[in-house]
Structure formats: C-alpha cells, structure tokens
Amino acid sequence: MAEAPQVGPRQTDPRADGLQYAYAVVRDTGTLDTALAGLRGVAGEPVRAVAHLGLAVVAGPVPAGEFDEEPLRERLEKLEWLERIARAHARVVDAAGADTGVVPVRLATVCRDEDGLRRMLETGRERFTEALDRLEGRVEWGVKVYAAPPPPAEPAAAPTTAVSGRDYLRRRRAERQASERRWGESEDGARLVHDALCAHAEQARLHPPQDARLSGEEDRNVLNAAYLVARADGPAFAERVEELARRSPGVRLELTGPWVPYSFVTPFAEDAERGRSGG
C-alpha cells in the first residue's frame, strides 16, 4: 500500500519511529498542545497531537517490550495491568475532550509509527468527522438504579398435621409471590426512571446490569444506563435525576458524570488495525 501523503514538514522527532499508542481523535485546531502539556500516558510517556487532513490523533510513544502485539496480548489478560492502563487512557481522553469534541479510540490501539497514525486518520476520516459533528458540545451522564433485596422471610414452622401442611404450603407460596412483586416493582420503577430521563437526553444506551460480585454493591442493579446530553443542559439533567430519586421509593439512584461520551462512539477497529499493520 502506498504511503499516506504527508502534510507539512516530515516529523523529525526520533519518537516518531517507534510504536505509537492512540488515545483519541479531535479536530486539528492547533491549540491542543496546551491542554496536553505535562500530561503522561499509559507508559508514562508525554502525549501530543499528530495532525493530518484536518484531524488530529492524540498519541504517545510506547515501548515495544510492553506494547508490541505479542507482549500486549499477554498483558491484556492481567487485570491489574489492564485497570492501570484503562485509567491512564481515560485520563488522556478526558483532557483532550475537556473543551472540544472528541472521539475516544479503543483501549490498547497501537500503531507502528506516526505514519500509521496518519493512515488511521485518513482511512477513518469520514466516520471520525461524522462522530465529531454528532458529539460536539455533548457529554455523557451515567445513571444506575439499585433495589434492595426483599428482607428474608422468617422460616415457617414445619407442618404437624394434614391441615397445617396445606397452610404451610400456602404461606410459602404467598411469601414467594410477595418477593416477586417487590422485585417487579423495583424493575418497573427503573423503567419509569429511564423513560423520564430519555425525555431529557438526545440518546440513551442501556448497559448490562453490574454484577454485585464485581461492583461490591449489596443492592441489585436494575438499571445501568448512559445518556447523551448537551453540555449546557447538564445541570438540568442532574436536577431531574435528583427529583426522580426523591420520588422513587424502594430504589436508589446513582448519578455519575459528565464524561466524554464513550458509550455513543462506535469503535473504529478496522482503521486502527490498518494503522497497526502499516498496510
């Protein structure tokens, strides 16, 4: 494949010849370096903007011993390493998108060199531009709804006669039905919360409920959603969540954000792979 055309003078920084970790794509306004000044990436490296065709990818040089294809595959299986990388990745993306539209790049996207970064921008230019247009001036808010499990029923006394046996079974059936109603009410409440918040958001995404074994929460997660909201409408959205929390007995609402709109960006996997391979 022919090399991508260069814009401006050839990069002479020796860091350009090594592996490049990509974080996010923004429009090339020429002002991003100020926001990135002093920021360090997943390998403690300084990050910068590599511009091409009106776009810029925020990236930084990373060591091959840790981020080349084979060692990276092995490290992605290590939860502690992955969590550390994810936090550093998010920190750079948040800084890049603090004052402008940003398209986060998928975690652990590595290109062979800066030419690979430029190929990624060139191949995905139309889709990156569309996403930036769609997400400009918008942020993501997360809302989780939790429902406390029904209190355990006191065990019924063991039956001693035929009549009391029927009473025992009837009581147990009533307890199960009451428990199911309480869970149903909490899930109905979560749906009402979601419908109400959708009216105040441009888009919404439903994520799988969090596993209590991983989250550490004792209460059951009955809604795990993300909402795309205009940045200027953020305070009103947060107030609506607080209002719903007061009006929703039996459930607990948790609001997080505002964040870069990760949930509303389609990963550009094909473009990233082309950048990695250099093809």
Backbone as CSV, one residue per row, in Angstrom:
resi,resn,N_x,N_y,N_z,CA_x,CA_y,CA_z,C_x,C_y,C_z
1,MET,0.855,-1.198,0.000,0.000,0.000,0.000,0.884,1.238,0.000
2,ALA,0.527,2.227,-0.790,1.317,3.454,-0.871,1.263,4.205,0.452
3,GLU,2.346,4.882,0.747,2.399,5.661,1.968,1.397,6.800,1.899
4,ALA,0.811,7.141,3.044,-0.144,8.244,3.098,0.581,9.555,2.810
5,PRO,-0.050,10.481,2.105,0.591,11.770,1.827,0.858,12.523,3.116
6,GLN,1.959,13.232,3.144,2.343,13.986,4.325,1.810,15.404,4.229
7,VAL,1.473,15.973,5.353,1.028,17.360,5.424,2.063,18.121,6.228
8,GLY,2.675,19.121,5.622,3.689,19.870,6.330,5.015,19.120,6.335
9,PRO,6.015,19.634,7.060,7.342,19.014,7.094,7.305,17.648,7.750
10,ARG,8.197,16.786,7.337,8.323,15.439,7.905,8.725,15.538,9.370
11,GLN,8.062,14.725,10.208,8.375,14.700,11.640,9.790,14.170,11.841
12,THR,10.609,14.940,12.534,11.997,14.533,12.761,12.223,14.029,14.177
13,ASP,11.235,14.123,15.026,11.367,13.629,16.384,11.636,12.129,16.342
14,PRO,12.723,11.626,16.958,13.017,10.193,16.904,11.921,9.345,17.515
15,ARG,11.064,9.895,18.372,9.976,9.131,18.949,8.984,8.684,17.885
16,ALA,8.976,9.370,16.732,8.012,9.051,15.679,8.273,7.690,15.057
17,ASP,9.498,7.131,15.219,9.844,5.875,14.569,9.436,4.657,15.382
18,GLY,8.968,4.844,16.620,8.585,3.720,17.461,7.089,3.513,17.487
19,LEU,6.649,2.543,18.308,5.228,2.273,18.453,4.518,3.499,19.017
20,GLN,3.318,3.753,18.512,2.542,4.909,18.926,1.188,4.442,19.473
21,TYR,0.898,4.791,20.706,-0.364,4.441,21.347,-1.353,5.574,21.085
22,ALA,-2.518,5.234,20.515,-3.526,6.239,20.162,-4.601,6.328,21.236
23,TYR,-4.988,7.544,21.601,-5.982,7.774,22.650,-7.303,8.301,22.118
24,ALA,-7.252,9.302,21.256,-8.486,9.961,20.839,-8.245,10.760,19.576
25,VAL,-9.339,11.061,18.874,-9.280,11.881,17.673,-10.085,13.152,17.912
26,VAL,-9.512,14.278,17.502,-10.168,15.579,17.627,-9.974,16.335,16.313
27,ARG,-10.607,17.482,16.207,-10.339,18.343,15.064,-8.994,19.039,15.269
28,ASP,-8.296,19.266,14.186,-6.996,19.936,14.251,-7.208,21.442,14.336
29,THR,-7.217,21.950,15.552,-7.378,23.391,15.759,-6.054,24.079,16.052
30,GLY,-5.007,23.272,16.241,-3.700,23.843,16.541,-3.535,24.296,17.975
31,THR,-4.526,24.031,18.836,-4.463,24.520,20.218,-4.408,23.388,21.242
32,LEU,-4.365,22.150,20.772,-4.472,21.025,21.697,-3.225,20.845,22.557
33,ASP,-2.086,21.256,22.064,-0.850,21.043,22.820,-0.907,21.695,24.199
34,THR,-1.630,22.799,24.317,-1.750,23.462,25.620,-2.496,22.574,26.608
35,ALA,-3.574,21.944,26.147,-4.360,21.065,27.021,-3.576,19.822,27.413
36,LEU,-2.648,19.401,26.545,-1.905,18.162,26.793,-0.569,18.405,27.487
37,ALA,-0.200,19.648,27.679,1.106,19.963,28.255,1.270,19.298,29.618
38,GLY,2.360,18.553,29.762,2.676,17.909,31.034,1.920,16.623,31.282
39,LEU,1.017,16.238,30.378,0.211,15.029,30.578,1.012,13.797,30.180
40,ARG,0.881,12.733,30.972,1.588,11.483,30.702,0.591,10.375,30.387
41,GLY,1.009,9.467,29.519,0.112,8.429,29.050,0.286,7.100,29.740
42,VAL,-0.094,6.021,29.052,-0.148,4.689,29.652,1.220,4.150,30.033
43,ALA,2.259,4.619,29.387,3.616,4.174,29.703,4.423,5.292,30.348
44,GLY,3.738,6.308,30.855,4.434,7.449,31.435,5.016,8.377,30.398
45,GLU,4.615,8.192,29.136,5.185,8.967,28.038,4.450,10.286,27.860
46,PRO,5.127,11.315,27.353,4.419,12.556,27.018,3.515,12.314,25.813
47,VAL,2.347,12.904,25.834,1.415,12.732,24.719,1.346,14.021,23.920
48,ARG,0.959,13.896,22.661,0.910,15.056,21.773,-0.113,14.794,20.692
49,ALA,-0.373,15.799,19.870,-1.337,15.669,18.778,-0.587,15.503,17.462
50,VAL,-0.960,14.478,16.711,-0.405,14.246,15.371,-1.499,14.605,14.368
51,ALA,-1.279,15.645,13.590,-2.321,16.198,12.715,-2.231,15.643,11.304
52,HIS,-3.413,15.528,10.666,-3.473,15.062,9.279,-4.882,15.299,8.745
53,LEU,-4.982,15.967,7.606,-6.246,16.140,6.887,-7.347,16.787,7.732
54,GLY,-6.961,17.760,8.530,-7.944,18.483,9.325,-8.302,17.828,10.641
55,LEU,-7.764,16.650,10.906,-7.982,15.957,12.171,-6.663,15.811,12.906
56,ALA,-6.737,15.409,14.152,-5.538,15.146,14.928,-5.812,13.972,15.856
57,VAL,-4.830,13.084,15.968,-4.940,11.972,16.896,-3.989,12.229,18.060
58,VAL,-4.506,12.111,19.269,-3.695,12.253,20.468,-2.990,10.929,20.696
59,ALA,-1.661,10.965,20.770,-0.891,9.729,20.832,0.398,9.952,21.598
60,GLY,1.072,8.835,21.899,2.357,8.912,22.571,3.174,7.669,22.288
61,PRO,4.533,7.799,22.298,5.407,6.656,22.015,5.441,5.689,23.203
62,VAL,5.335,4.404,22.923,5.341,3.386,23.974,6.369,2.307,23.642
63,PRO,6.915,1.626,24.647,7.973,0.627,24.406,7.424,-0.651,23.767
64,ALA,8.187,-1.184,22.803,7.768,-2.407,22.119,7.725,-3.596,23.078
65,GLY,8.600,-3.611,24.074,8.622,-4.730,25.006,7.342,-4.893,25.794
66,GLU,6.534,-3.857,25.846,5.280,-3.923,26.585,4.064,-3.816,25.672
67,PHE,4.205,-3.122,24.529,3.039,-2.807,23.715,3.080,-3.375,22.306
68,ASP,4.135,-4.115,21.961,4.092,-4.797,20.673,3.041,-5.898,20.739
69,GLU,2.681,-6.447,19.615,1.493,-7.296,19.532,1.489,-8.461,20.517
70,GLU,2.582,-9.206,20.565,2.609,-10.390,21.423,2.622,-10.042,22.914
71,PRO,3.547,-9.175,23.383,3.504,-8.833,24.812,2.219,-8.116,25.224
72,LEU,1.649,-7.335,24.308,0.394,-6.654,24.635,-0.727,-7.664,24.834
73,ARG,-0.781,-8.680,23.985,-1.813,-9.705,24.120,-1.714,-10.389,25.485
74,GLU,-0.507,-10.661,25.932,-0.321,-11.310,27.227,-0.732,-10.389,28.371
75,ARG,-0.379,-9.122,28.274,-0.677,-8.191,29.366,-2.166,-7.876,29.475
76,LEU,-2.884,-7.961,28.367,-4.321,-7.697,28.411,-5.071,-8.745,29.228
77,GLU,-4.413,-9.856,29.527,-5.016,-10.887,30.367,-4.798,-10.614,31.847
78,LYS,-3.998,-9.620,32.172,-3.667,-9.317,33.566,-4.531,-8.150,34.040
79,LEU,-5.451,-8.442,34.946,-6.459,-7.460,35.347,-5.834,-6.207,35.950
80,GLU,-4.851,-6.353,36.806,-4.243,-5.190,37.462,-3.592,-4.269,36.431
81,TRP,-2.877,-4.856,35.477,-2.235,-4.060,34.422,-3.300,-3.368,33.570
82,LEU,-4.347,-4.111,33.232,-5.396,-3.557,32.379,-6.103,-2.393,33.064
83,GLU,-6.364,-2.505,34.353,-7.017,-1.416,35.080,-6.141,-0.174,35.092
84,ARG,-4.839,-0.364,35.274,-3.930,0.784,35.289,-3.905,1.473,33.929
85,ILE,-3.848,0.677,32.868,-3.835,1.233,31.523,-5.145,1.954,31.219
86,ALA,-6.260,1.360,31.637,-7.565,1.966,31.375,-7.686,3.325,32.058
87,ARG,-7.178,3.423,33.288,-7.247,4.713,33.996,-6.407,5.768,33.290
88,ALA,-5.191,5.393,32.870,-4.323,6.350,32.183,-4.920,6.746,30.835
89,HIS,-5.480,5.781,30.130,-6.121,6.058,28.836,-7.256,7.068,29.012
90,ALA,-8.116,6.823,29.993,-9.263,7.707,30.231,-8.800,9.102,30.642
91,ARG,-7.719,9.171,31.406,-7.221,10.478,31.844,-6.802,11.333,30.646
92,VAL,-6.141,10.720,29.665,-5.719,11.459,28.477,-6.931,11.857,27.633
93,VAL,-7.863,10.931,27.455,-9.061,11.240,26.664,-9.846,12.385,27.301
94,ASP,-9.994,12.357,28.617,-10.730,13.420,29.301,-10.057,14.769,29.105
95,ALA,-8.729,14.787,29.165,-8.004,16.048,28.967,-8.177,16.547,27.536
96,ALA,-8.123,15.626,26.572,-8.264,16.018,25.169,-9.664,16.555,24.884
97,GLY,-10.671,16.015,25.578,-12.042,16.426,25.321,-12.597,17.425,26.305
98,ALA,-11.732,18.041,27.101,-12.218,18.964,28.133,-12.958,20.155,27.536
99,ASP,-12.484,20.653,26.400,-13.079,21.860,25.825,-13.495,21.699,24.371
100,THR,-13.481,20.481,23.865,-13.809,20.287,22.458,-14.395,18.898,22.258
101,GLY,-14.971,18.678,21.073,-15.473,17.353,20.748,-14.332,16.366,20.603
102,VAL,-14.567,15.127,21.008,-13.506,14.127,20.977,-14.116,12.765,20.685
103,VAL,-13.404,11.967,19.905,-13.796,10.580,19.648,-12.755,9.690,20.313
104,PRO,-13.094,9.037,21.415,-12.125,8.142,22.054,-11.777,6.980,21.131
105,VAL,-10.511,6.611,21.111,-10.054,5.444,20.367,-10.090,4.244,21.306
106,ARG,-10.353,3.082,20.766,-10.469,1.881,21.574,-9.209,1.634,22.400
107,LEU,-9.397,1.159,23.617,-8.288,0.868,24.518,-7.279,-0.060,23.844
108,ALA,-5.976,0.249,24.051,-4.863,-0.570,23.562,-4.768,-0.590,22.040
109,THR,-5.063,0.551,21.404,-4.841,0.696,19.967,-3.428,1.230,19.761
110,VAL,-2.593,0.445,19.106,-1.182,0.794,18.912,-0.856,0.750,17.432
111,CYS,-0.240,1.806,16.921,0.213,1.864,15.534,1.727,1.702,15.483
112,ARG,2.210,1.265,14.320,3.646,1.001,14.186,4.490,2.271,14.286
113,ASP,3.952,3.377,13.788,4.701,4.628,13.780,3.715,5.757,13.523
114,GLU,4.233,6.970,13.366,3.342,8.100,13.125,2.664,8.013,11.771
115,ASP,3.313,7.389,10.791,2.637,7.193,9.513,1.391,6.328,9.713
116,GLY,1.467,5.346,10.622,0.302,4.524,10.929,-0.822,5.341,11.533
117,LEU,-0.473,6.308,12.393,-1.488,7.192,12.955,-2.161,8.009,11.856
118,ARG,-1.361,8.490,10.917,-1.927,9.286,9.829,-2.818,8.427,8.928
119,ARG,-2.408,7.174,8.695,-3.253,6.285,7.897,-4.589,6.038,8.598
120,MET,-4.551,5.910,9.928,-5.788,5.712,10.677,-6.725,6.898,10.482
121,LEU,-6.177,8.115,10.529,-6.997,9.305,10.322,-7.526,9.367,8.902
122,GLU,-6.682,9.002,7.931,-7.093,9.076,6.537,-8.187,8.049,6.238
123,THR,-7.997,6.824,6.706,-8.968,5.762,6.427,-10.307,6.044,7.098
124,GLY,-10.259,6.566,8.318,-11.493,6.804,9.059,-11.971,8.233,9.038
125,ARG,-11.439,9.032,8.107,-11.733,10.467,8.143,-13.235,10.765,8.124
126,GLU,-13.958,10.127,7.225,-15.388,10.416,7.106,-16.136,10.055,8.390
127,ARG,-15.831,8.891,8.935,-16.542,8.453,10.136,-16.114,9.238,11.370
128,PHE,-14.833,9.559,11.465,-14.392,10.391,12.582,-15.082,11.749,12.541
129,THR,-15.145,12.341,11.347,-15.761,13.660,11.207,-17.247,13.606,11.559
130,GLU,-17.921,12.552,11.100,-19.342,12.404,11.417,-19.551,12.301,12.925
131,ALA,-18.696,11.515,13.595,-18.838,11.357,15.036,-18.545,12.662,15.773
132,LEU,-17.545,13.396,15.324,-17.232,14.672,15.956,-18.383,15.662,15.776
133,ASP,-18.990,15.683,14.594,-20.143,16.557,14.374,-21.288,16.175,15.306
134,ARG,-21.512,14.884,15.457,-22.643,14.403,16.254,-22.436,14.627,17.751
135,LEU,-21.193,14.572,18.206,-20.919,14.643,19.643,-20.448,16.016,20.108
136,GLU,-20.268,16.936,19.198,-19.790,18.262,19.574,-20.732,18.909,20.590
137,GLY,-20.164,19.402,21.684,-20.960,20.095,22.690,-21.816,19.185,23.542
138,ARG,-21.545,17.875,23.512,-22.348,16.917,24.263,-21.473,16.093,25.205
139,VAL,-22.079,15.659,26.294,-21.373,14.866,27.290,-22.233,13.663,27.666
140,GLU,-21.621,12.743,28.352,-22.328,11.541,28.800,-22.535,11.577,30.307
141,TRP,-23.751,11.268,30.725,-24.074,11.079,32.130,-24.454,9.621,32.351
142,GLY,-24.009,9.057,33.450,-24.364,7.688,33.781,-25.343,7.656,34.945
143,VAL,-26.332,6.799,34.849,-27.313,6.637,35.928,-27.474,5.146,36.217
144,LYS,-27.326,4.789,37.467,-27.584,3.425,37.916,-28.734,3.461,38.923
145,VAL,-29.587,2.467,38.843,-30.681,2.315,39.792,-30.483,0.991,40.518
146,TYR,-30.520,1.067,41.854,-30.337,-0.123,42.688,-31.607,-0.377,43.489
147,ALA,-31.906,-1.648,43.684,-33.042,-2.043,44.511,-32.544,-2.984,45.595
148,ALA,-32.908,-2.680,46.833,-32.509,-3.548,47.941,-33.264,-4.866,47.832
149,PRO,-32.599,-5.984,48.097,-33.306,-7.266,48.044,-34.379,-7.340,49.119
150,PRO,-35.466,-8.035,48.855,-36.512,-8.174,49.875,-35.942,-8.811,51.132
151,PRO,-36.382,-8.380,52.304,-35.875,-8.997,53.540,-36.246,-10.466,53.585
152,PRO,-35.342,-11.306,54.083,-35.654,-12.737,54.137,-36.835,-13.003,55.056
153,ALA,-37.720,-13.854,54.606,-38.883,-14.200,55.409,-38.493,-15.149,56.522
154,GLU,-39.166,-15.018,57.643,-38.914,-15.955,58.729,-39.386,-17.336,58.299
155,PRO,-38.592,-18.356,58.580,-38.986,-19.700,58.153,-40.281,-20.135,58.815
156,ALA,-41.151,-20.721,58.001,-42.421,-21.202,58.537,-42.194,-22.453,59.373
157,ALA,-43.018,-22.596,60.371,-42.903,-23.784,61.212,-43.258,-25.018,60.403
158,ALA,-42.585,-26.099,60.659,-42.839,-27.348,59.941,-44.249,-27.828,60.235
159,PRO,-44.967,-28.365,59.244,-46.336,-28.826,59.457,-46.371,-30.049,60.353
160,THR,-47.458,-30.129,61.133,-47.610,-31.281,62.021,-48.824,-32.115,61.682
161,THR,-49.758,-31.565,60.913,-50.956,-32.304,60.519,-51.224,-32.052,59.052
162,ALA,-52.184,-32.771,58.497,-52.537,-32.582,57.095,-53.038,-31.177,56.839
163,VAL,-53.852,-30.654,57.746,-54.389,-29.305,57.572,-53.279,-28.275,57.648
164,SER,-52.432,-28.371,58.670,-51.351,-27.397,58.810,-50.359,-27.517,57.662
165,GLY,-50.234,-28.666,57.046,-49.368,-28.819,55.882,-49.859,-27.975,54.728
166,ARG,-51.161,-27.971,54.490,-51.701,-27.119,53.426,-51.480,-25.647,53.750
167,ASP,-51.663,-25.291,55.023,-51.424,-23.903,55.431,-49.968,-23.515,55.218
168,TYR,-49.067,-24.420,55.511,-47.636,-24.170,55.342,-47.304,-23.891,53.881
169,LEU,-47.805,-24.735,52.972,-47.534,-24.550,51.551,-48.147,-23.251,51.038
170,ARG,-49.339,-22.917,51.526,-49.989,-21.684,51.125,-49.162,-20.475,51.570
171,ARG,-48.630,-20.541,52.774,-47.825,-19.434,53.306,-46.541,-19.272,52.503
172,ARG,-45.896,-20.379,52.170,-44.657,-20.291,51.403,-44.918,-19.710,50.012
173,ARG,-46.004,-20.107,49.401,-46.352,-19.580,48.085,-46.619,-18.081,48.162
174,ALA,-47.292,-17.634,49.195,-47.571,-16.214,49.370,-46.280,-15.424,49.568
175,GLU,-45.321,-16.008,50.293,-44.040,-15.326,50.513,-43.294,-15.159,49.198
176,ARG,-43.277,-16.202,48.378,-42.593,-16.108,47.090,-43.250,-15.061,46.196
177,GLN,-44.562,-15.049,46.186,-45.278,-14.079,45.357,-45.021,-12.654,45.811
178,ALA,-44.963,-12.449,47.130,-44.682,-11.106,47.654,-43.282,-10.660,47.269
179,SER,-42.330,-11.598,47.352,-40.957,-11.270,46.969,-40.874,-10.908,45.493
180,GLU,-41.542,-11.668,44.647,-41.536,-11.380,43.214,-42.189,-10.035,42.910
181,ARG,-43.239,-9.699,43.650,-43.879,-8.397,43.438,-42.929,-7.264,43.779
182,ARG,-42.171,-7.414,44.881,-41.234,-6.347,45.267,-40.157,-6.159,44.207
183,TRP,-39.619,-7.287,43.686,-38.629,-7.161,42.618,-39.271,-6.538,41.383
184,GLY,-40.492,-6.955,41.057,-41.171,-6.390,39.896,-41.408,-4.903,40.029
185,GLU,-41.756,-4.477,41.231,-41.976,-3.050,41.466,-40.689,-2.260,41.279
186,SER,-39.561,-2.815,41.737,-38.296,-2.100,41.578,-37.903,-2.008,40.103
187,GLU,-38.134,-3.067,39.331,-37.808,-3.024,37.909,-38.762,-2.101,37.153
188,ASP,-40.017,-2.069,37.562,-40.951,-1.106,36.970,-40.507,0.319,37.269
189,GLY,-40.041,0.540,38.498,-39.539,1.864,38.865,-38.336,2.257,38.045
190,ALA,-37.451,1.298,37.786,-36.271,1.583,36.965,-36.674,1.960,35.548
191,ARG,-37.681,1.281,35.003,-38.157,1.622,33.660,-38.758,3.023,33.620
192,LEU,-39.471,3.384,34.664,-40.042,4.731,34.714,-38.945,5.791,34.780
193,VAL,-37.904,5.509,35.578,-36.762,6.429,35.661,-36.126,6.582,34.285
194,HIS,-35.883,5.460,33.622,-35.244,5.504,32.304,-36.093,6.289,31.306
195,ASP,-37.396,6.033,31.270,-38.271,6.751,30.337,-38.256,8.252,30.613
196,ALA,-38.249,8.616,31.894,-38.243,10.036,32.252,-36.947,10.707,31.822
197,LEU,-35.817,10.010,31.976,-34.527,10.607,31.621,-34.328,10.648,30.111
198,CYS,-34.898,9.689,29.392,-34.793,9.716,27.931,-35.426,10.987,27.360
199,ALA,-36.443,11.505,28.046,-37.095,12.735,27.583,-36.179,13.942,27.731
200,HIS,-35.118,13.822,28.520,-34.184,14.938,28.746,-32.826,14.685,28.099
201,ALA,-32.723,13.648,27.285,-31.449,13.304,26.646,-31.655,13.144,25.142
202,GLU,-30.574,13.321,24.393,-30.651,13.149,22.944,-30.603,11.672,22.558
203,GLN,-29.818,10.905,23.300,-29.721,9.471,23.066,-29.501,8.784,24.404
204,ALA,-29.750,7.474,24.435,-29.513,6.686,25.638,-28.963,5.325,25.245
205,ARG,-28.168,4.746,26.117,-27.633,3.404,25.929,-27.862,2.617,27.206
206,LEU,-28.388,1.403,27.056,-28.565,0.516,28.198,-27.409,-0.473,28.245
207,HIS,-26.699,-0.493,29.352,-25.611,-1.439,29.560,-26.110,-2.597,30.423
208,PRO,-25.443,-3.732,30.367,-25.845,-4.848,31.240,-25.736,-4.434,32.707
209,PRO,-26.647,-4.904,33.553,-26.539,-4.593,34.990,-25.203,-5.067,35.546
210,GLN,-24.683,-4.317,36.492,-23.405,-4.677,37.106,-23.567,-5.901,37.990
211,ASP,-22.576,-6.767,37.930,-22.540,-7.945,38.792,-22.131,-7.504,40.193
212,ALA,-22.952,-7.829,41.180,-22.662,-7.412,42.557,-21.334,-7.966,43.045
213,ARG,-20.920,-9.108,42.509,-19.648,-9.695,42.934,-18.463,-8.860,42.482
214,LEU,-18.652,-8.105,41.406,-17.575,-7.253,40.908,-17.682,-5.827,41.430
215,SER,-18.910,-5.325,41.560,-19.102,-3.937,41.990,-18.974,-3.759,43.497
216,GLY,-19.209,-4.844,44.253,-19.186,-4.734,45.707,-20.473,-4.201,46.294
217,GLU,-21.454,-3.914,45.440,-22.744,-3.401,45.908,-23.605,-4.555,46.441
218,GLU,-24.233,-4.337,47.584,-25.135,-5.352,48.114,-26.490,-5.309,47.407
219,ASP,-26.905,-4.114,46.984,-28.204,-3.983,46.329,-28.121,-4.421,44.874
220,ARG,-29.246,-4.843,44.361,-29.321,-5.331,42.990,-29.363,-4.162,42.010
221,ASN,-28.527,-4.221,40.977,-28.510,-3.186,39.943,-29.598,-3.498,38.909
222,VAL,-30.649,-2.678,38.879,-31.769,-2.923,37.971,-31.757,-1.980,36.768
223,LEU,-30.889,-0.976,36.759,-30.712,-0.110,35.588,-29.279,0.383,35.566
224,ASN,-28.632,0.247,34.400,-27.277,0.740,34.190,-27.277,1.409,32.822
225,ALA,-27.448,2.729,32.805,-27.696,3.429,31.548,-26.784,4.634,31.390
226,ALA,-26.576,5.016,30.131,-25.818,6.217,29.790,-26.707,7.115,28.943
227,TYR,-26.558,8.429,29.138,-27.410,9.396,28.448,-26.539,10.467,27.806
228,LEU,-26.809,10.755,26.546,-26.091,11.799,25.823,-26.870,13.099,25.975
229,VAL,-26.204,14.104,26.561,-26.876,15.350,26.918,-26.025,16.524,26.452
230,ALA,-26.666,17.561,25.952,-25.927,18.779,25.612,-25.220,19.304,26.854
231,ARG,-23.987,19.726,26.683,-23.199,20.175,27.838,-23.937,21.246,28.636
232,ALA,-24.587,22.154,27.936,-25.294,23.250,28.611,-26.493,22.754,29.404
233,ASP,-27.036,21.584,29.045,-28.212,21.051,29.727,-27.847,20.136,30.894
234,GLY,-26.561,19.990,31.175,-26.127,19.093,32.233,-26.722,19.393,33.597
235,PRO,-26.701,20.641,34.065,-27.283,20.928,35.387,-28.757,20.551,35.475
236,ALA,-29.525,20.821,34.429,-30.948,20.473,34.440,-31.138,18.960,34.471
237,PHE,-30.275,18.240,33.766,-30.370,16.777,33.771,-30.072,16.237,35.172
238,ALA,-29.029,16.763,35.814,-28.694,16.311,37.164,-29.827,16.614,38.145
239,GLU,-30.467,17.767,38.000,-31.601,18.104,38.866,-32.758,17.137,38.651
240,ARG,-32.968,16.717,37.409,-34.047,15.768,37.122,-33.758,14.422,37.791
241,VAL,-32.509,14.002,37.780,-32.147,12.746,38.448,-32.408,12.851,39.950
242,GLU,-32.039,13.973,40.549,-32.283,14.167,41.985,-33.774,14.131,42.294
243,GLU,-34.570,14.750,41.425,-36.022,14.748,41.622,-36.581,13.326,41.549
244,LEU,-36.125,12.559,40.584,-36.583,11.181,40.447,-36.155,10.334,41.639
245,ALA,-34.978,10.620,42.183,-34.518,9.872,43.351,-35.443,10.099,44.543
246,ARG,-35.922,11.345,44.695,-36.835,11.644,45.807,-38.205,11.004,45.595
247,ARG,-38.594,10.821,44.343,-39.937,10.335,44.043,-39.979,8.833,43.751
248,SER,-38.888,8.131,43.981,-38.817,6.708,43.642,-38.493,5.885,44.877
249,PRO,-39.472,5.671,45.759,-39.224,4.861,46.959,-38.906,3.424,46.582
250,GLY,-38.054,2.813,47.386,-37.717,1.418,47.151,-36.528,1.207,46.239
251,VAL,-36.039,2.282,45.595,-34.849,2.164,44.762,-33.890,3.308,45.093
252,ARG,-32.643,3.103,44.731,-31.608,4.118,44.970,-30.971,4.477,43.635
253,LEU,-30.870,5.790,43.367,-30.280,6.261,42.115,-28.864,6.760,42.355
254,GLU,-27.997,6.468,41.403,-26.605,6.929,41.455,-26.280,7.623,40.142
255,LEU,-25.838,8.883,40.221,-25.509,9.685,39.040,-24.009,9.874,38.955
256,THR,-23.425,9.660,37.769,-22.007,9.924,37.533,-21.857,10.759,36.268
257,GLY,-20.789,11.541,36.210,-20.525,12.366,35.043,-20.369,13.828,35.432
258,PRO,-20.245,14.689,34.436,-20.279,14.356,32.997,-18.957,13.775,32.506
259,TRP,-19.074,12.885,31.517,-17.920,12.222,30.935,-17.836,12.506,29.439
260,VAL,-16.666,12.208,28.883,-16.569,12.108,27.429,-17.554,11.019,26.987
261,PRO,-18.287,11.215,25.882,-19.369,10.272,25.525,-18.879,8.942,24.951
262,TYR,-18.210,8.155,25.787,-17.689,6.852,25.358,-18.789,5.947,24.812
263,SER,-19.943,5.939,25.470,-20.989,4.983,25.109,-21.634,5.278,23.759
264,PHE,-21.333,6.425,23.183,-22.009,6.833,21.952,-21.052,6.929,20.774
265,VAL,-19.885,6.295,20.925,-18.888,6.272,19.864,-18.716,4.827,19.412
266,THR,-18.807,4.590,18.105,-18.549,3.259,17.572,-17.051,3.080,17.420
267,PRO,-16.463,2.002,17.967,-15.012,1.800,17.824,-14.605,1.688,16.360
268,PHE,-13.511,2.339,16.009,-13.016,2.293,14.641,-11.943,1.216,14.547
269,ALA,-12.369,-0.035,14.759,-11.433,-1.149,14.862,-10.672,-1.353,13.550
270,GLU,-11.379,-1.277,12.426,-10.733,-1.535,11.145,-9.652,-0.504,10.868
271,ASP,-9.954,0.770,11.126,-8.968,1.817,10.882,-7.760,1.639,11.786
272,ALA,-8.002,1.272,13.060,-6.901,1.082,13.991,-6.010,-0.065,13.555
273,GLU,-6.605,-1.165,13.067,-5.809,-2.302,12.635,-4.960,-1.947,11.419
274,ARG,-5.501,-1.128,10.532,-4.711,-0.710,9.370,-3.538,0.139,9.800
275,GLY,-3.752,0.980,10.806,-2.648,1.780,11.313,-1.586,0.915,11.946
276,ARG,-2.016,-0.132,12.678,-1.061,-1.017,13.348,-0.215,-1.760,12.330
277,SER,-0.879,-2.307,11.297,-0.153,-3.154,10.353,0.688,-2.338,9.370
278,GLY,0.284,-1.059,9.206,1.013,-0.237,8.243,0.607,-0.534,6.824
279,GLY,-0.482,-1.348,6.638,-0.921,-1.707,5.306,-1.937,-0.756,4.742
